[in-house]
Amino acid sequence: MTAPPPAGADADDGPPLQPGPSKLSGDPRFLFDVHVGGLVELYPDEETESPGGALIGGNVFYGPLRWFDVGLGYERSFLGSDDVTGGVGTRRTSRGAHALWLTGRLYPYESENLAFFVDIAGAPVWQTLSASSTSAAVDETSPSPILIANRCDGYDSAKLGVRAGAGFLLPLSSVLIMHAQVGADHYAFGGDVIDNCADGGNPATYFAARIGLAVSTGRIRIKDSDGDGIYDDVDACPKVPGVANANPEQHGCPPADRDKDTVLDIVDACPDIPGVVQADPSKNGCPLPGDMDGDGIPDPVDACPTVPGAANPDPAKNGCPLDSDADGIFDPVDACPTVPGKPNADPTKHGCPDDTDGDGILDAVDACPTDAGPANADPAKHGCPLVVVTAGEIVIKEQVQFDTDKATIKPVSNGLLDSVAQVIKDHPEIKKIEVQGHTDSKGPKQHNQVLSQQRSDSVRKALESRGVDKARLVSKGYGPDKPIGDNATDVGRTQNRRVQFVILEKTDIPPKVIGTAVAPGATQVVPPAAPPPAAPPAAPKP
């Protein structure tokens, strides 16, 4: 089934479009089945020894061609039993068979949801039997015969088996299939005594019925997710209802409408120019006379006659595109259509608010609009630099984090140290920096002194590993000797557990880079104070 053509399509546009081929009948496939069934002899007589019974088995099929499978399978059949009564004893013989079938299967009809097949098979068949009997024996000491039970089993040599049948496959899911089959099975048994136990069955033909479940790697039930009548395996747009198309890349996709005027290309006389619906097929989808932009609004009342727009009760905006943020820049070319902005030669910034420091964070939400910095979840720090260079110190706006009571730097501080290292490399005028480690006053002073030294050494080595010349760095731990907060409070102790970068030596060489770092806007340089501007000349006296 295919979706109908769009309204207005000409019946003479060409041959009807058809869905592409299904996976059901294309690539090679495997099928693994198990089944049960039954056998009933077709031509029984008074001496019928194996009237039939149940069977169980399984097959493996391989489909190398589009309409053909070949398979190998095993079946165990239970062919019934017969009783013979004579004299004072009875004899019961139960017969069965083992068959190894080689099957060829042909599919005259296949669809995504059903397949019919016919097959023919041949097999070596081994007949088995089990006999039990009772017989009488005379004991001179006993006035009546003694019954003796006897049992034996037999296994015949291979004989020929053939079968033919027809059936169907019904996919239940993407991998599971129900199958059923009816037909005739013939076993060419010899009827001879088997293993000196009992007579084997005679040649017999049976009506056979089989039903079971299979798992398939290639014969799957195809879904039609969008309900357009085109199955997902050949639908180029399986989530969106569409129509048939001879091009596989567009099969099942909505009809094209290149100019977005709601008139489909297949019936649009002007497919690349926005227009309006018209009764004349030669003009359908074309602009009306006196409508240069094809937006359906005549030029005399169109405030934007060369730019497609929408109707608007305001004459000054009628026929113009939307300007959602009312900044005078139309939405189609406004990079920030919901935020008032300014014109910009860069299309990615046209219509966007200012970003004075160029850090990618608009001034309206940038806590440091003149100093480039990274994004931060804290609004008070959003857009502010992580590192600031002052006259005597490289100031960090976050603390270097360590594992508790250890000198191991936590990964969360890697970005901060990347920025510090970049700042040092960008400022060759800074010749010597002391990496200071500080602790709070909790615990033994000697332990805190050692810990602060270890932490300052860890930071120094981390900077060296990031390319900072080791000759520019020294590390020293001060323990709790230089607090900047009150050690009697949690807040004060947190302030005291810190790393500082104190400038020991520098020259007058200007920095190589001003205001850059590893992450855009991550650092700031505080320049020297500029001299006050000269006073303007006094106005001449009248």
C-alpha positions as CSV (number, residue, x, y, z in Angstrom):
1,M,0.0,0.0,0.0
2,T,1.3,3.5,-0.8
3,A,0.1,6.9,0.3
4,P,-2.2,8.7,-2.2
5,P,-0.7,11.5,-4.3
6,P,-1.1,15.1,-2.9
7,A,-4.2,17.0,-3.7
8,G,-4.0,18.6,-7.1
9,A,-1.5,16.2,-8.6
10,D,-2.1,15.4,-12.3
11,A,-2.9,11.8,-13.0
12,D,-0.7,12.0,-16.1
13,D,2.4,13.0,-14.2
14,G,3.9,9.6,-14.8
15,P,3.7,6.0,-13.6
16,P,2.5,5.4,-10.1
17,L,5.3,5.4,-7.5
18,Q,5.8,2.1,-5.7
19,P,7.5,1.2,-2.4
20,G,11.1,-0.1,-2.6
21,P,11.9,-3.8,-2.1
22,S,11.4,-5.3,1.4
23,K,14.2,-6.8,3.5
24,L,12.0,-9.9,3.6
25,S,13.1,-11.0,0.1
26,G,16.5,-9.4,-0.4
27,D,19.6,-10.3,1.6
28,P,20.7,-13.8,2.6
29,R,19.0,-14.9,5.8
30,F,19.0,-17.6,8.5
31,L,16.0,-19.1,10.3
32,F,16.1,-21.4,13.3
33,D,12.9,-23.3,14.2
34,V,11.5,-25.8,16.7
35,H,8.2,-27.5,16.1
36,V,5.8,-30.2,17.3
37,G,3.2,-32.1,15.3
38,G,1.4,-35.3,14.5
39,L,1.3,-38.1,12.0
40,V,-1.8,-40.2,10.9
41,E,-1.4,-43.1,8.4
42,L,-3.2,-42.4,5.2
43,Y,-3.9,-46.0,4.0
44,P,-4.4,-48.1,7.2
45,D,-5.4,-51.8,6.9
46,E,-6.1,-54.6,9.3
47,E,-2.4,-55.3,9.7
48,T,-1.4,-51.6,10.3
49,E,1.4,-51.7,12.7
50,S,2.2,-47.9,13.0
51,P,-1.0,-45.9,12.8
52,G,0.9,-42.7,13.7
53,G,1.4,-40.4,16.7
54,A,3.3,-37.2,17.8
55,L,6.5,-35.8,16.5
56,I,9.0,-33.1,17.6
57,G,11.9,-31.5,15.8
58,G,13.9,-28.5,14.7
59,N,15.5,-27.1,11.5
60,V,18.1,-24.6,10.4
61,F,17.4,-22.8,7.1
62,Y,19.6,-20.7,5.0
63,G,18.2,-18.4,2.3
64,P,20.9,-17.8,-0.3
65,L,18.4,-16.5,-3.0
66,R,15.4,-14.3,-3.0
67,W,12.7,-16.9,-3.1
68,F,14.5,-20.0,-1.9
69,D,15.8,-21.6,1.4
70,V,17.6,-24.8,2.0
71,G,17.5,-26.4,5.4
72,L,18.8,-29.3,7.6
73,G,16.7,-30.6,10.5
74,Y,16.1,-33.5,12.9
75,E,12.8,-35.1,13.9
76,R,11.8,-37.7,16.4
77,S,8.5,-39.4,15.5
78,F,6.3,-41.6,17.7
79,L,4.5,-44.0,15.3
80,G,2.1,-45.7,17.7
81,S,1.9,-49.3,19.0
82,D,0.0,-52.5,18.4
83,D,-1.0,-55.3,20.8
84,V,-1.1,-59.0,20.0
85,T,-2.9,-61.3,22.3
86,G,-2.7,-65.1,22.1
87,G,-2.8,-68.0,24.5
88,V,-2.1,-66.9,28.0
89,G,0.2,-64.0,27.0
90,T,0.2,-60.6,25.3
91,R,2.8,-58.6,23.2
92,R,2.9,-54.8,22.8
93,T,5.2,-53.2,20.3
94,S,5.8,-49.4,20.2
95,R,7.5,-48.0,17.1
96,G,9.2,-44.7,16.3
97,A,11.6,-43.1,13.9
98,H,14.6,-40.7,13.8
99,A,14.9,-38.6,10.6
100,L,17.6,-36.2,9.4
101,W,15.8,-34.1,6.8
102,L,17.4,-32.1,4.0
103,T,14.8,-29.6,2.8
104,G,14.4,-27.3,-0.1
105,R,11.8,-24.6,0.4
106,L,10.2,-22.3,-2.2
107,Y,8.3,-19.1,-1.4
108,P,5.7,-18.3,-4.1
109,Y,4.4,-15.3,-2.0
110,E,6.1,-13.1,0.6
111,S,5.1,-9.8,2.2
112,E,6.2,-7.9,5.3
113,N,3.6,-9.7,7.4
114,L,3.0,-13.1,5.8
115,A,4.9,-15.7,3.7
116,F,3.6,-18.9,2.1
117,F,5.9,-21.7,1.1
118,V,6.0,-25.2,-0.4
119,D,8.8,-27.6,0.4
120,I,10.1,-31.1,-0.4
121,A,12.6,-33.0,1.7
122,G,14.4,-36.3,1.8
123,A,16.0,-38.0,4.8
124,P,17.7,-41.1,6.1
125,V,15.2,-42.6,8.6
126,W,16.1,-45.0,11.4
127,Q,13.2,-47.1,12.8
128,T,13.2,-47.9,16.4
129,L,10.9,-50.2,18.4
130,S,10.4,-51.4,21.9
131,A,8.5,-54.7,22.6
132,S,7.2,-56.1,25.9
133,S,5.4,-59.4,26.3
134,T,4.3,-62.0,28.7
135,S,4.5,-65.8,28.1
136,A,3.5,-68.9,30.1
137,A,5.8,-71.5,31.5
138,V,4.9,-74.8,33.1
139,D,6.3,-75.7,36.5
140,E,5.6,-79.3,37.5
141,T,5.4,-78.2,41.1
142,S,2.7,-75.7,40.3
143,P,-0.9,-76.6,39.2
144,S,-1.1,-73.5,37.0
145,P,1.3,-71.9,34.3
146,I,3.7,-69.2,35.5
147,L,3.7,-65.9,33.5
148,I,7.1,-64.6,32.5
149,A,7.6,-60.9,31.4
150,N,10.0,-60.2,28.5
151,R,11.3,-56.9,27.0
152,C,13.5,-56.0,24.1
153,D,14.5,-52.9,22.0
154,G,15.5,-52.7,18.3
155,Y,17.2,-50.2,16.1
156,D,16.9,-50.6,12.3
157,S,19.4,-49.6,9.6
158,A,18.7,-46.4,7.7
159,K,15.8,-46.4,5.2
160,L,14.6,-43.7,2.9
161,G,12.1,-41.0,3.9
162,V,10.5,-38.3,1.8
163,R,8.0,-35.6,2.5
164,A,6.2,-32.8,0.7
165,G,4.1,-30.0,2.2
166,A,3.0,-26.4,2.2
167,G,2.7,-23.8,5.0
168,F,3.1,-20.2,6.1
169,L,5.3,-18.0,8.2
170,L,3.7,-15.3,10.4
171,P,6.1,-12.7,11.9
172,L,5.2,-11.9,15.5
173,S,8.0,-9.4,16.1
174,S,11.2,-8.2,14.6
175,V,12.8,-11.7,15.3
176,L,10.1,-14.1,16.3
177,I,8.0,-16.0,13.8
178,M,5.2,-18.5,14.1
179,H,5.1,-21.2,11.4
180,A,2.8,-24.1,10.4
181,Q,2.8,-26.7,7.7
182,V,0.7,-29.7,6.5
183,G,1.7,-32.4,4.0
184,A,2.5,-36.0,3.5
185,D,5.5,-38.0,4.9
186,H,6.5,-41.4,3.5
187,Y,8.8,-43.9,5.3
188,A,10.1,-46.8,3.3
189,F,10.4,-49.3,6.2
190,G,11.3,-52.9,5.4
191,G,8.9,-54.7,7.8
192,D,11.7,-57.2,8.7
193,V,12.4,-58.4,12.2
194,I,14.7,-55.8,14.0
195,D,17.4,-57.0,16.3
196,N,15.6,-60.3,16.9
197,C,13.1,-58.3,18.9
198,A,10.0,-57.7,16.9
199,D,8.7,-57.1,13.4
200,G,9.5,-53.6,12.1
201,G,6.8,-51.4,10.5
202,N,5.9,-51.7,6.9
203,P,6.3,-48.9,4.3
204,A,3.7,-46.2,5.3
205,T,2.5,-42.8,4.1
206,Y,1.3,-40.4,6.8
207,F,-0.7,-37.1,6.8
208,A,1.6,-34.8,8.8
209,A,0.9,-31.5,10.5
210,R,3.6,-29.3,12.1
211,I,3.5,-26.0,14.1
212,G,6.2,-24.1,15.9
213,L,8.2,-21.0,16.5
214,A,11.3,-19.7,14.7
215,V,13.9,-17.0,15.2
216,S,15.0,-15.3,12.0
217,T,18.0,-13.0,11.1
218,G,16.5,-11.7,7.9
219,R,12.7,-12.4,7.7
220,I,11.4,-9.6,9.9
221,R,8.0,-8.0,10.4
222,I,8.6,-4.4,9.2
223,K,7.0,-1.5,11.1
224,D,5.3,1.5,9.7
225,S,6.1,4.0,12.5
226,D,4.5,7.1,10.8
227,G,1.5,5.3,9.4
228,D,2.0,6.5,5.8
229,G,1.8,2.9,4.4
230,I,5.5,2.8,3.6
231,Y,7.4,0.4,5.8
232,D,10.3,1.6,7.9
233,D,12.9,-0.5,6.1
234,V,12.5,1.5,2.9
235,D,11.1,4.7,4.4
236,A,13.7,7.5,4.1
237,C,11.6,9.5,6.7
238,P,10.2,6.7,9.0
239,K,9.1,9.2,11.7
240,V,7.3,11.7,9.4
241,P,4.3,10.7,7.2
242,G,5.1,11.1,3.5
243,V,4.4,9.8,0.1
244,A,6.0,7.3,-2.3
245,N,8.9,8.5,-4.4
246,A,11.0,6.8,-7.1
247,N,14.1,8.3,-5.4
248,P,15.0,6.0,-2.5
249,E,16.4,9.0,-0.6
250,Q,13.0,10.7,-0.6
251,H,10.7,7.7,-0.6
252,G,8.3,8.1,2.3
253,C,9.2,11.7,3.0
254,P,6.8,14.6,2.8
255,P,6.6,16.2,-0.7
256,A,9.2,18.9,-1.3
257,D,8.2,22.6,-0.9
258,R,11.5,24.4,-1.7
259,D,10.1,27.9,-1.5
260,K,8.1,27.2,1.7
261,D,4.9,28.7,0.4
262,T,2.8,25.6,1.3
263,V,2.3,24.7,-2.3
264,L,4.1,21.4,-2.9
265,D,6.7,21.4,-5.7
266,I,4.9,18.7,-7.6
267,V,2.1,21.2,-8.3
268,D,4.0,24.5,-7.8
269,A,4.5,26.4,-11.1
270,C,7.1,28.6,-9.4
271,P,8.8,26.1,-7.0
272,D,11.6,28.4,-6.1
273,I,9.6,31.6,-5.6
274,P,7.1,31.9,-2.7
275,G,3.6,32.4,-4.1
276,V,0.0,31.7,-3.4
277,V,-2.6,29.0,-4.3
278,Q,-4.2,29.8,-7.6
279,A,-6.8,27.9,-9.7
280,D,-4.7,28.1,-12.8
281,P,-2.2,25.3,-12.7
282,S,0.3,27.4,-14.8
283,K,0.2,30.1,-12.0
284,N,-0.4,27.9,-8.9
285,G,2.3,28.7,-6.3
286,C,3.4,31.9,-8.1
287,P,3.3,35.4,-6.7
288,L,0.2,37.5,-7.5
289,P,0.8,40.4,-9.9
290,G,2.3,43.4,-8.0
291,D,3.7,41.2,-5.3
292,M,7.5,41.2,-5.8
293,D,8.4,39.2,-2.7
294,G,5.6,36.6,-3.2
295,D,4.3,36.9,0.3
296,G,0.6,37.3,-0.8
297,I,0.6,41.0,0.3
298,P,0.2,43.4,-2.7
299,D,3.1,45.8,-3.1
300,P,1.1,49.0,-2.6
301,V,0.3,48.0,1.0
302,D,3.5,45.9,1.7
303,A,5.8,47.9,4.0
304,C,8.6,45.5,2.9
305,P,7.8,44.8,-0.8
306,T,11.1,43.0,-1.5
307,V,11.3,40.8,1.6
308,P,8.7,38.1,2.2
309,G,6.8,38.8,5.4
310,A,3.5,38.3,7.2
311,A,0.3,40.3,7.4
312,N,0.2,42.8,10.3
313,P,-2.5,45.3,11.3
314,D,0.2,47.9,11.7
315,P,0.7,49.5,8.2
316,A,4.4,50.2,9.0
317,K,4.9,46.4,9.6
318,N,2.4,44.9,7.2
319,G,4.2,42.4,4.9
320,C,7.5,42.6,6.9
321,P,9.2,39.6,8.6
322,L,8.8,39.3,12.3
323,D,11.0,41.2,14.7
324,S,10.3,39.4,17.9
325,D,12.7,41.6,20.1
326,A,11.7,44.9,18.4
327,D,15.3,45.8,17.8
328,G,14.7,46.8,14.1
329,I,16.5,43.6,12.9
330,F,14.2,41.0,11.3
331,D,14.1,37.6,12.9
332,P,15.4,35.7,9.7
333,V,18.7,37.6,10.0
334,D,18.7,38.3,13.7
335,A,21.3,36.0,15.5
336,C,19.6,36.8,18.8
337,P,15.9,37.1,17.7
338,T,14.5,37.2,21.3
339,V,17.0,39.6,22.8
340,P,17.3,43.3,21.6
341,G,20.6,44.0,20.0
342,K,22.6,46.0,17.5
343,P,23.6,45.6,13.9
344,N,26.9,43.8,13.3
345,A,28.9,42.9,10.2
346,D,29.4,39.4,11.7
347,P,26.2,37.4,10.8
348,T,26.7,35.4,14.0
349,K,26.4,38.6,16.1
350,H,24.0,40.6,14.0
351,G,21.1,41.7,16.2
352,C,22.8,40.6,19.5
353,P,23.6,42.8,22.5
354,D,27.1,44.0,23.1
355,D,29.8,41.8,24.5
356,T,32.4,44.4,25.4
357,D,35.1,42.1,26.6
358,G,34.6,39.6,23.8
359,D,34.4,36.6,26.1
360,G,31.2,35.2,24.5
361,I,29.0,36.3,27.5
362,L,26.6,39.2,26.7
363,D,27.1,42.3,28.8
364,A,23.5,42.0,30.2
365,V,24.5,38.9,32.2
366,D,28.3,39.4,32.4
367,A,29.3,40.2,36.0
368,C,32.6,41.6,34.6
369,P,31.5,43.1,31.3
370,T,34.9,44.8,30.6
371,D,37.1,41.9,31.8
372,A,37.0,38.7,29.8
373,G,36.2,35.6,31.8
374,P,34.6,32.1,31.6
375,A,31.0,31.1,32.3
376,N,30.2,30.4,35.9
377,A,27.1,29.1,37.5
378,D,27.4,31.8,40.2
379,P,25.8,35.0,38.6
380,A,28.3,37.1,40.7
381,K,31.2,35.4,39.0
382,H,29.7,34.8,35.5
383,G,32.1,36.2,32.9
384,C,34.7,37.2,35.4
385,P,38.4,36.2,35.1
386,L,39.9,33.4,37.2
387,V,43.3,35.0,37.4
388,V,44.3,38.6,37.9
389,V,47.9,40.0,37.8
390,T,48.6,42.8,40.2
391,A,51.8,44.7,41.1
392,G,52.9,42.1,43.6
393,E,50.9,39.0,43.1
394,I,49.1,36.7,40.7
395,V,45.7,36.6,42.3
396,I,43.5,33.5,41.8
397,K,39.7,33.9,42.3
398,E,39.3,30.2,43.2
399,Q,41.2,28.0,45.7
400,V,43.5,25.2,44.6
401,Q,41.7,22.1,45.9
402,F,43.7,19.2,47.6
403,D,42.6,15.8,49.0
404,T,42.0,16.1,52.8
405,D,45.2,16.3,54.8
406,K,47.2,15.5,51.6
407,A,49.2,17.3,49.0
408,T,47.4,15.6,46.1
409,I,45.8,18.2,43.8
410,K,42.2,17.4,42.9
411,P,41.3,17.2,39.2
412,V,38.8,20.0,39.6
413,S,41.7,22.5,39.9
414,N,43.4,21.5,36.6
415,G,41.7,24.3,34.7
416,L,42.7,26.9,37.3
417,L,46.4,25.8,37.2
418,D,46.2,25.8,33.4
419,S,45.2,29.5,33.5
420,V,47.9,30.3,36.1
421,A,50.6,28.7,34.0
422,Q,49.5,30.5,30.8
423,V,49.5,33.8,32.7
424,I,53.1,33.2,33.9
425,K,54.2,32.3,30.4
426,D,52.5,35.4,29.0
427,H,54.3,37.7,31.4
428,P,58.1,37.4,30.9
429,E,58.6,40.5,33.0
430,I,57.8,38.4,36.1
431,K,61.2,36.7,36.8
432,K,60.6,35.0,40.1
433,I,57.4,33.8,41.8
434,E,57.0,32.3,45.2
435,V,54.4,29.6,45.4
436,Q,53.2,29.8,49.0
437,G,51.3,27.2,50.9
438,H,49.2,28.1,53.9
439,T,47.1,26.1,56.4
440,D,44.7,26.9,59.2
441,S,45.7,26.4,62.9
442,K,43.9,23.1,63.5
443,G,46.2,20.2,64.4
444,P,49.9,20.2,65.4
445,K,51.9,23.2,64.0
446,Q,54.7,21.0,62.8
447,H,52.3,18.8,60.8
448,N,50.7,21.9,59.3
449,Q,54.1,23.3,58.4
450,V,55.2,20.1,56.6
451,L,51.8,19.8,54.8
452,S,51.9,23.4,53.6
453,Q,55.4,22.8,52.2
454,Q,54.3,19.6,50.4
455,R,51.3,21.4,48.9
456,S,53.3,24.4,47.6
457,D,55.8,21.9,46.1
458,S,52.9,20.0,44.4
459,V,51.6,23.3,42.8
460,R,55.1,24.3,41.7
461,K,55.6,20.9,40.0
462,A,52.2,21.1,38.4
463,L,53.1,24.5,36.9
464,E,56.5,23.1,35.7
465,S,54.7,20.2,34.0
466,R,52.6,22.8,32.2
467,G,55.7,24.4,30.6
468,V,56.7,27.1,33.2
469,D,60.4,27.5,33.5
470,K,61.5,26.0,36.9
471,A,64.0,28.8,37.3
472,R,61.1,31.2,37.7
473,L,59.5,29.3,40.6
474,V,60.2,28.7,44.3
475,S,57.9,27.0,46.7
476,K,57.6,27.6,50.5
477,G,55.2,26.5,53.1
478,Y,54.2,28.9,55.9
479,G,51.9,26.6,57.8
480,P,49.4,28.6,60.0
481,D,51.8,31.6,60.4
482,K,50.1,34.0,58.0
483,P,46.4,33.8,58.5
484,I,44.1,36.1,56.5
485,G,40.9,34.9,58.3
486,D,39.7,34.1,61.8
487,N,40.8,30.6,62.7
488,A,38.0,30.5,65.3
489,T,35.4,30.2,62.5
490,D,34.9,27.7,59.6
491,V,34.8,30.6,57.1
492,G,38.1,31.9,58.4
493,R,39.8,28.6,58.4
494,T,38.7,28.0,54.8
495,Q,40.3,31.3,53.8
496,N,43.5,30.4,55.5
497,R,43.8,27.0,53.7
498,R,45.2,28.6,50.5
499,V,47.9,28.8,47.8
500,Q,49.3,32.2,46.8
501,F,51.5,33.3,44.0
502,V,53.7,36.2,45.2
503,I,55.9,38.1,42.7
504,L,59.5,38.3,44.1
505,E,61.3,39.7,41.0
506,K,60.1,41.4,37.8
507,T,61.4,43.8,35.2
508,D,59.8,46.5,33.1
509,I,59.3,44.3,30.0
510,P,55.7,44.5,29.0
511,P,53.7,41.3,28.9
512,K,53.5,39.4,25.6
513,V,49.7,39.0,25.8
514,I,47.2,41.2,27.6
515,G,44.0,39.5,28.9
516,T,44.4,36.0,27.4
517,A,44.6,32.5,28.9
518,V,43.9,28.9,28.2
519,A,40.2,29.4,28.2
520,P,39.0,32.5,26.4
521,G,38.5,35.4,28.9
522,A,40.1,33.4,31.8
523,T,42.7,36.0,32.9
524,Q,42.9,39.7,33.4
525,V,45.9,42.1,33.6
526,V,45.7,45.1,35.8
527,P,47.6,47.8,33.8
528,P,49.5,50.7,35.5
529,A,47.4,53.7,36.3
530,A,47.2,56.1,33.4
531,P,48.3,59.7,33.9
532,P,45.4,62.1,34.4
533,P,44.3,63.9,31.3
534,A,45.6,67.4,30.7
535,A,43.2,70.1,31.7
536,P,41.4,71.7,28.7
537,P,42.6,75.2,27.8
538,A,40.7,78.0,29.4
539,A,38.1,79.7,27.3
540,P,39.2,83.1,26.1
541,K,37.8,86.0,28.0
542,P,35.4,88.1,26.1
